[in-house]
């Protein structure tokens, strides 16, 4: 049986951000496909990020744009950055979906959480936080839904619920107050 198709080996960190992110996602796909790991994390943009995005028309630093002061021009720039990140993430989802894994795809057998710890970076508010949960978790999760939690629901409640879905139940995690219904 042939092994997984491997991406070209880079010589160093790719110069273009999009290439770097794509490589990191490719490594995760290969790691899942080869069963090297079942868990990975990837931070696309660290806190206090000074990265600029001239390739999408945002020459300003990401962190300063996130403190937009509710200025419509700055908010539009922030939206462009977030849209760009989601576009890169969607390519990862597409690769997982197209990679066969047993009777389904890697996406069918994965549970991927995408989002941010900030609901409003301008005031460092973590409420509300918008996140995306993708993948079928080997039949234990159904997607295609929008679920809105009660205001003030801690992110820990979602994480606690995800542990249940992964069949690794816990009594609490972080500031959780209970599980949420997915």
C-alpha positions as CSV (number, residue, x, y, z in Angstrom):
1,X,0.0,0.0,0.0
2,X,1.3,3.4,-1.0
3,X,2.0,6.0,1.8
4,X,0.6,9.5,1.9
5,X,1.6,11.9,-0.8
6,X,4.2,14.3,0.7
7,X,4.4,18.0,-0.1
8,X,7.8,19.3,-1.4
9,X,10.3,19.8,1.4
10,X,11.0,23.5,2.0
11,X,14.5,24.8,2.4
12,X,13.4,27.2,5.2
13,X,10.4,29.3,6.3
14,X,8.6,30.4,3.1
15,X,8.9,34.1,2.4
16,X,5.2,34.6,1.7
17,X,2.8,34.3,4.6
18,X,0.3,32.4,2.5
19,X,2.9,29.8,1.5
20,X,4.0,29.4,5.2
21,X,0.4,28.9,6.4
22,X,-0.2,26.5,3.5
23,X,2.9,24.5,4.5
24,X,1.8,24.3,8.1
25,X,-1.6,23.1,7.1
26,X,-0.1,20.5,4.7
27,X,2.1,19.2,7.6
28,X,-1.0,18.7,9.7
29,X,-2.8,16.9,6.9
30,X,0.2,14.5,6.4
31,X,0.5,14.0,10.2
32,X,-3.1,13.0,10.4
33,X,-3.0,10.9,7.3
34,X,0.1,9.0,8.5
35,X,-1.4,8.7,12.0
36,X,1.7,10.5,13.5
37,X,-0.7,12.4,15.7
38,X,-4.4,12.9,16.4
39,X,-3.9,16.4,18.0
40,X,-2.4,19.6,16.6
41,X,-2.6,23.3,17.2
42,X,-1.7,26.1,14.9
43,X,-1.7,29.8,15.7
44,X,-2.1,31.8,12.5
45,X,-1.6,35.1,14.2
46,X,0.0,35.6,17.6
47,X,-0.9,38.3,20.0
48,X,0.7,41.7,19.5
49,X,1.2,40.7,15.9
50,X,3.1,43.3,13.8
51,X,2.4,41.4,10.6
52,X,1.1,43.5,7.7
53,X,-0.9,42.2,4.8
54,X,-0.1,44.3,1.7
55,X,-1.0,41.4,-0.5
56,X,-4.7,42.0,0.5
57,X,-4.5,45.8,0.7
58,X,-3.8,46.1,4.4
59,X,-0.4,47.7,4.9
60,X,-1.1,48.4,8.6
61,X,0.0,46.1,11.5
62,X,-2.6,43.5,12.4
63,X,-2.5,44.3,16.1
64,X,-3.1,48.0,15.6
65,X,-5.9,47.2,13.1
66,X,-7.6,45.0,15.7
67,X,-7.8,48.1,18.0
68,X,-9.9,49.9,15.4
69,X,-11.6,52.3,17.8
70,X,-14.8,51.4,15.9
71,X,-13.5,53.4,12.9
72,X,-15.3,52.0,9.8
73,X,-12.1,52.2,7.7
74,X,-10.1,50.3,10.3
75,X,-12.9,47.8,10.9
76,X,-12.9,47.1,7.2
77,X,-9.2,46.4,7.3
78,X,-9.7,44.0,10.2
79,X,-12.5,42.3,8.3
80,X,-10.1,41.9,5.3
81,X,-7.5,40.2,7.5
82,X,-10.1,37.9,9.0
83,X,-11.5,37.0,5.6
84,X,-8.0,36.3,4.3
85,X,-7.3,33.9,7.3
86,X,-10.6,32.1,6.8
87,X,-9.8,31.7,3.1
88,X,-6.5,30.0,4.0
89,X,-8.3,27.9,6.6
90,X,-10.9,26.8,4.0
91,X,-8.1,25.4,1.8
92,X,-7.0,23.3,4.8
93,X,-10.6,22.0,5.2
94,X,-10.7,21.2,1.5
95,X,-7.5,19.2,1.7
96,X,-8.8,17.3,4.7
97,X,-12.1,16.6,2.9
98,X,-10.3,15.4,-0.3
99,X,-7.9,13.1,1.7
100,X,-9.4,9.6,2.0
101,X,-9.3,8.0,5.4
102,X,-10.9,4.6,5.7
103,X,-14.6,4.8,4.8
104,X,-14.5,8.6,4.7
105,X,-12.2,11.5,4.6
106,X,-9.8,13.0,7.2
107,X,-12.4,15.8,7.7
108,X,-15.1,13.2,8.4
109,X,-12.8,11.7,11.1
110,X,-11.6,15.0,12.6
111,X,-12.8,17.7,14.9
112,X,-11.3,21.1,14.0
113,X,-11.9,24.2,16.1
114,X,-11.1,27.5,14.4
115,X,-11.4,30.9,15.9
116,X,-10.0,33.5,18.2
117,X,-10.0,34.2,22.0
118,X,-11.3,37.7,21.3
119,X,-14.8,38.7,20.4
120,X,-13.9,42.3,20.2
121,X,-10.1,43.0,20.1
122,X,-10.7,46.7,20.3
123,X,-11.6,46.4,24.0
124,X,-10.1,42.9,24.7
125,X,-13.5,41.4,25.2
126,X,-13.9,37.7,25.1
127,X,-17.7,37.9,24.8
128,X,-19.0,37.0,22.4
129,X,-16.5,34.7,20.7
130,X,-17.2,33.4,17.2
131,X,-15.7,30.0,16.5
132,X,-16.2,27.4,13.8
133,X,-16.3,23.7,14.6
134,X,-15.6,21.6,11.5
135,X,-15.4,17.9,10.9
136,X,-17.6,14.9,11.7
137,X,-15.6,13.6,14.7
138,X,-16.1,10.0,13.2
139,X,-19.9,10.4,13.3
140,X,-20.1,12.1,16.7
141,X,-20.6,15.6,15.4
142,X,-23.1,17.0,12.9
143,X,-22.2,20.2,11.1
144,X,-24.1,22.7,9.0
145,X,-25.6,24.5,11.9
146,X,-25.3,27.9,13.6
147,X,-25.4,27.7,17.4
148,X,-25.6,30.8,19.5
149,X,-24.8,30.3,23.2
150,X,-26.3,32.5,26.0
151,X,-24.3,35.7,26.5
152,X,-21.4,35.2,28.9
153,X,-21.0,31.5,28.2
154,X,-17.3,30.7,28.8
155,X,-15.3,29.1,26.0
156,X,-14.4,26.4,28.5
157,X,-18.0,25.1,28.1
158,X,-17.4,24.4,24.4
159,X,-14.0,22.9,25.2
160,X,-15.6,20.6,27.8
161,X,-18.2,19.6,25.3
162,X,-15.5,18.8,22.7
163,X,-13.8,16.6,25.2
164,X,-17.0,14.6,25.5
165,X,-17.3,14.3,21.7
166,X,-13.7,13.0,21.6
167,X,-14.7,10.5,24.3
168,X,-12.3,12.0,26.8
169,X,-14.8,13.4,29.3
170,X,-13.8,15.8,32.1
171,X,-15.6,17.5,34.9
172,X,-14.3,20.9,34.1
173,X,-11.8,22.8,32.0
174,X,-10.6,26.4,32.7
175,X,-13.6,28.6,33.7
176,X,-16.2,26.2,32.4
177,X,-19.6,26.1,34.1
178,X,-21.1,23.2,32.2
179,X,-21.4,21.7,28.8
180,X,-23.3,23.2,25.9
181,X,-25.7,21.4,23.6
182,X,-24.4,20.8,20.1
